[in-house]
């Protein structure tokens, strides 16, 4: 998967087969499969997801938008006529949506998310320190000292990598302020996407969001101070979901368990 879409069909099918085998005592085709997809997915990408699932053995494939699954996983009642705003910051995409009456009223999908932040940290060390670090190291740095606003107590971290000039290993010390600078562009794009969607939100639903606030989910929601940064920019309450890493998968599981109740939230199928 790359940027929320299938990049390698054969590997995606093999991965799905492995998941199906994991939950089956014996090899049996999965009767029903619900797959989360970005809200901005194209018809061609929808068909690719369905085909991959069917080739992996699924008999019935349903698609659900990630922010909708996230809202269900958080525990919101998506059927009620009250607006909820979800910002799901995953690995490949950030999905922002306003949800009411089992549907997405308006949405914004951008390809600036966790992976982009990790790449920004890698590029920072390459450009400013002539050091090459791996994605795993960059991810660790992001989780340890990455932030969206100045911290009360700034931190220092030692980073080891390969010197691009000499080719030998080298260690340097950087501060959380340096990493915040590396992440600033990605954070700015996410905040701007939230503001753009708020501008397109109908007035009646905007009043609901004013009362209920914005819900953050996905791994990116754990970036230190991101909720505070969005709160400063929007002047709205911002809440981080409980266990934000698993909200989407928990919501998808609830839909699969009670498909009849949640059928209205699924993405309508378009057959060719």
C-alpha positions as CSV (number, residue, x, y, z in Angstrom):
1,X,0.0,0.0,0.0
2,X,1.2,3.5,-0.8
3,X,-0.7,6.8,-0.1
4,X,-3.8,4.8,0.8
5,X,-3.9,2.9,-2.6
6,X,-2.7,-0.5,-3.7
7,X,0.8,-0.2,-5.2
8,X,1.5,-3.9,-5.7
9,X,-1.6,-6.1,-6.5
10,X,0.1,-9.5,-6.1
11,X,1.5,-8.6,-2.7
12,X,-1.8,-7.1,-1.6
13,X,-3.6,-10.3,-2.5
14,X,-1.1,-12.4,-0.7
15,X,-1.4,-10.2,2.4
16,X,-5.2,-10.6,2.3
17,X,-4.9,-14.4,1.9
18,X,-2.6,-14.5,4.9
19,X,-5.1,-12.5,7.0
20,X,-8.0,-14.8,6.0
21,X,-5.9,-17.9,6.9
22,X,-5.1,-16.3,10.2
23,X,-8.7,-16.1,11.3
24,X,-9.8,-19.4,9.8
25,X,-9.2,-22.8,11.4
26,X,-9.0,-24.3,8.0
27,X,-8.6,-22.7,4.6
28,X,-12.1,-21.4,3.7
29,X,-13.0,-18.4,1.5
30,X,-14.1,-15.5,3.7
31,X,-17.8,-14.9,3.0
32,X,-17.8,-11.2,3.9
33,X,-15.0,-8.7,3.9
34,X,-15.2,-5.0,4.8
35,X,-12.3,-2.8,3.7
36,X,-11.4,0.7,4.8
37,X,-10.5,3.1,2.0
38,X,-9.6,6.8,1.8
39,X,-12.6,9.1,1.3
40,X,-11.0,10.5,-1.8
41,X,-10.6,7.1,-3.5
42,X,-11.3,7.0,-7.3
43,X,-13.6,4.5,-9.0
44,X,-10.6,2.7,-10.5
45,X,-9.0,2.4,-7.1
46,X,-12.3,1.0,-5.7
47,X,-12.4,-1.6,-8.3
48,X,-8.8,-2.5,-7.7
49,X,-9.5,-3.1,-4.0
50,X,-12.6,-5.2,-4.7
51,X,-10.7,-7.3,-7.3
52,X,-7.8,-7.9,-4.9
53,X,-10.2,-9.1,-2.2
54,X,-12.1,-11.3,-4.5
55,X,-8.9,-12.9,-5.9
56,X,-7.8,-13.5,-2.3
57,X,-11.0,-15.6,-1.7
58,X,-13.6,-13.1,-0.5
59,X,-17.2,-13.7,-1.7
60,X,-18.7,-10.4,-0.6
61,X,-16.7,-7.2,-0.5
62,X,-17.9,-4.0,1.1
63,X,-16.0,-0.7,1.2
64,X,-16.2,2.0,4.0
65,X,-14.5,5.4,4.1
66,X,-11.8,5.6,6.8
67,X,-13.3,8.6,8.6
68,X,-16.6,6.9,8.8
69,X,-15.0,3.7,10.2
70,X,-13.0,5.9,12.6
71,X,-16.2,7.6,13.9
72,X,-17.8,4.2,14.5
73,X,-14.7,3.0,16.3
74,X,-14.6,6.0,18.5
75,X,-18.2,5.2,19.6
76,X,-20.1,8.1,17.9
77,X,-23.6,7.5,16.7
78,X,-23.2,8.2,13.0
79,X,-26.9,7.6,12.3
80,X,-28.1,10.6,14.4
81,X,-28.8,14.0,12.7
82,X,-25.9,15.7,14.5
83,X,-22.6,16.7,12.9
84,X,-19.3,15.2,13.9
85,X,-15.9,16.2,12.6
86,X,-13.3,13.5,12.3
87,X,-9.6,14.0,11.5
88,X,-8.0,10.6,10.9
89,X,-4.2,10.9,10.4
90,X,-3.0,7.6,9.1
91,X,0.2,6.5,7.4
92,X,-0.4,7.4,3.8
93,X,-3.3,9.9,4.0
94,X,-5.0,12.3,6.4
95,X,-8.8,11.9,6.1
96,X,-11.0,14.7,7.4
97,X,-14.7,14.5,7.2
98,X,-17.9,15.9,8.6
99,X,-20.4,13.1,9.3
100,X,-24.1,13.2,10.0
101,X,-27.1,10.9,9.2
102,X,-25.0,7.9,8.2
103,X,-23.2,9.9,5.5
104,X,-20.3,12.1,4.9
105,X,-21.5,15.7,4.5
106,X,-18.1,17.0,3.3
107,X,-14.6,15.6,3.3
108,X,-11.0,16.4,2.6
109,X,-8.3,13.8,1.8
110,X,-4.6,14.8,1.6
111,X,-1.5,12.7,1.2
112,X,0.3,14.3,4.1
113,X,0.3,12.0,7.0
114,X,2.5,9.9,9.2
115,X,4.7,8.6,6.3
116,X,5.2,12.1,5.0
117,X,6.3,13.3,8.5
118,X,8.8,10.4,8.7
119,X,10.2,11.3,5.3
120,X,10.5,15.0,6.4
121,X,12.7,13.9,9.4
122,X,14.9,11.8,7.1
123,X,15.3,14.7,4.7
124,X,16.1,17.1,7.5
125,X,19.1,15.0,8.6
126,X,20.2,14.6,5.0
127,X,20.1,18.3,4.2
128,X,21.2,19.9,7.5
129,X,23.6,17.3,8.9
130,X,24.7,15.2,5.9
131,X,23.6,12.1,7.7
132,X,21.5,9.3,6.3
133,X,19.1,7.6,8.7
134,X,16.6,4.8,8.1
135,X,12.8,5.0,8.2
136,X,12.7,3.1,11.4
137,X,15.0,5.6,13.1
138,X,13.0,8.5,11.7
139,X,9.8,7.0,13.0
140,X,11.4,6.5,16.5
141,X,12.5,10.2,16.5
142,X,9.0,11.4,15.5
143,X,7.4,9.4,18.3
144,X,10.0,10.3,20.9
145,X,10.5,14.1,20.4
146,X,8.3,15.1,17.5
147,X,5.8,17.9,18.3
148,X,3.5,20.4,16.7
149,X,3.9,23.2,19.3
150,X,6.8,24.3,21.6
151,X,7.1,21.9,24.5
152,X,7.2,23.0,28.1
153,X,10.5,21.1,28.5
154,X,12.3,20.7,25.2
155,X,14.2,17.4,24.8
156,X,17.4,16.3,23.3
157,X,18.0,13.0,21.5
158,X,21.1,11.3,20.1
159,X,20.8,10.1,16.5
160,X,23.1,7.7,14.8
161,X,23.4,7.4,11.1
162,X,25.8,7.2,8.2
163,X,27.8,10.2,7.2
164,X,27.1,11.0,3.6
165,X,30.6,12.5,3.0
166,X,32.9,10.0,4.7
167,X,30.6,7.0,4.6
168,X,31.3,6.0,8.2
169,X,28.8,5.9,11.1
170,X,28.3,9.1,13.0
171,X,26.2,10.3,16.0
172,X,24.8,13.8,16.6
173,X,22.5,15.3,19.1
174,X,19.4,17.3,18.1
175,X,16.6,18.9,20.0
176,X,12.9,18.6,19.9
177,X,12.8,22.1,18.4
178,X,14.9,20.9,15.4
179,X,12.5,18.1,14.8
180,X,9.5,20.4,15.2
181,X,11.0,22.5,12.5
182,X,11.3,19.5,10.2
183,X,7.7,18.6,10.8
184,X,6.3,22.1,10.5
185,X,5.4,21.9,6.8
186,X,3.4,18.6,7.2
187,X,1.6,19.9,10.3
188,X,0.8,23.2,8.5
189,X,-0.8,21.2,5.6
190,X,-2.9,19.1,7.9
191,X,-4.1,22.2,9.8
192,X,-4.9,24.0,6.6
193,X,-6.9,21.0,5.3
194,X,-9.0,21.1,8.5
195,X,-9.6,24.9,8.0
196,X,-10.6,24.3,4.4
197,X,-13.2,21.7,5.4
198,X,-14.6,23.9,8.1
199,X,-15.1,26.7,5.5
200,X,-17.2,24.3,3.4
201,X,-19.3,23.0,6.3
202,X,-23.0,24.0,6.3
203,X,-23.9,26.5,9.1
204,X,-26.3,24.1,10.9
205,X,-23.6,21.4,11.2
206,X,-20.9,23.9,12.0
207,X,-22.9,24.8,15.2
208,X,-22.8,21.1,16.1
209,X,-19.0,21.0,15.7
210,X,-18.7,24.1,17.8
211,X,-20.5,22.3,20.6
212,X,-18.9,18.8,20.2
213,X,-15.5,19.8,18.9
214,X,-13.1,17.9,16.5
215,X,-12.1,14.3,17.1
216,X,-8.5,13.2,16.3
217,X,-7.7,9.6,15.5
218,X,-5.0,7.6,13.7
219,X,-1.3,7.3,14.7
220,X,-0.7,10.9,13.7
221,X,-3.0,12.1,16.5
222,X,-0.3,11.0,19.0
223,X,2.1,13.7,17.7
224,X,2.8,15.8,20.8
225,X,0.8,19.1,20.8
226,X,-1.1,18.4,17.5
227,X,-4.5,18.7,19.3
228,X,-3.3,22.0,20.9
229,X,-2.1,23.4,17.5
230,X,-5.5,22.6,15.8
231,X,-7.3,24.1,18.8
232,X,-5.2,27.3,18.5
233,X,-5.9,27.6,14.7
234,X,-9.7,26.7,14.8
235,X,-10.7,28.1,18.2
236,X,-12.7,24.8,18.6
237,X,-12.5,22.0,21.2
238,X,-10.2,19.2,20.0
239,X,-10.3,15.7,21.5
240,X,-8.0,12.7,20.9
241,X,-9.8,9.4,20.6
242,X,-9.1,6.7,23.1
243,X,-6.5,4.4,21.6
244,X,-6.4,6.4,18.3
245,X,-4.2,3.8,16.5
246,X,-7.0,1.3,16.4
247,X,-10.2,3.4,15.9
248,X,-10.5,2.6,12.2
249,X,-10.0,-1.2,12.6
250,X,-12.4,-1.3,15.6
251,X,-15.0,0.6,13.6
252,X,-14.6,-1.7,10.6
253,X,-15.0,-4.7,12.9
254,X,-18.3,-3.3,14.3
255,X,-19.6,-2.8,10.8
256,X,-18.7,-6.4,9.9
257,X,-20.4,-7.7,13.0
258,X,-23.7,-5.8,12.4
259,X,-23.7,-5.3,8.6
260,X,-27.5,-4.8,8.5
261,X,-27.4,-1.9,10.9
262,X,-24.4,-0.2,9.2
263,X,-25.3,-0.9,5.6
264,X,-26.2,2.7,5.0
265,X,-22.7,3.9,5.9
266,X,-21.0,1.7,3.2
267,X,-19.7,3.1,0.0
268,X,-22.2,2.3,-2.8
269,X,-21.0,-0.2,-5.3
270,X,-20.5,0.7,-8.9
271,X,-20.4,-2.2,-11.3
272,X,-18.7,-2.1,-14.6
